Amino acid sequence: MTAIVAGSVIAPPSAPDAAAAEVLEHASVVTFGAQDTALVAGQYLRIETVGEHLQFWKAEWADDDDENTLSFNASREGSDAAVLVRDTRVLYIPADREGDWFYDWGHSEVVESFGERGPEAARDWSAWPGSQVIEHGTIETLPAGEYLAIGGDEPPMPYLADRYRPFYAEMPREPQELLDWLRGQSGMTGEDADRWLVASLSDPSAINLMPADLRSAFFLAIALIPGFEVVAEEGSTATLRYVVPGHRTRTIAIDTVQGLVSSISENYGTGGPAGDTLDSTTTVRTTVVDSAPQER
């Protein structure tokens, strides 16, 4: 498969990038001796997740009296303004993952606006009922990590942060076999399977919460995917990028001392009022604590 961009033909990479593979191989090694996700009884992993995402606003839709018209359904290029929304939440995972987890729903807020009518868009977003579905400070109990939205009628489902847990036992620890297993989840083949796999890497905790041996193999499996490249190395952080020409760019920051993923960003393009601001970034900070807030 090749990709055509701006009249030129770009051949997809045929082999893994050596520098990217080196970063991932290093993360694979240090994950055994660094901060692990294994805890002693009574302790919790405290995972603070900060998500930032752009919302694109159309003025004429904001002025429409039809309540079914959503002013933030615009495209980047077709928007009159944009806002950057920051969502902060905290998850507490017990040493025994079959016990009660606690989820602090946190809060969302506009932290920046773009375009001449950006302040108007920010006010519009803050007044939109969907911007704060759940009251600030709400703590929810998730039995065994099963998630059911407050007030929802759907059956509980495994929380996204731990979504590989049902498959830990069957996931291979040999890197190539694990990569084949991960590709198989897509139902696709070849480069399409790799693109699906990279696109599915949206929550850093889905990787960080794996057992150390599986997390180590996961890093090595990702290192086998052609297309990743190192774009920055600063202190204990190495940043890798994977580009789907003409569509999506995925950026993954790895803490090479802890052997954990620090953040994952996604971008679909530039331009419009928001310029080159990334479409979304999810950053996590993982610590070990001796208690968790109770449901309220």
Summary of the structure (lengths in Angstrom):
residues: 296
radius of gyration: 20.6
end to end distance: 52.7
largest distance: 59.8
contacts: 907
relative contact order: 0.22
helix: 25%
strand: 33%
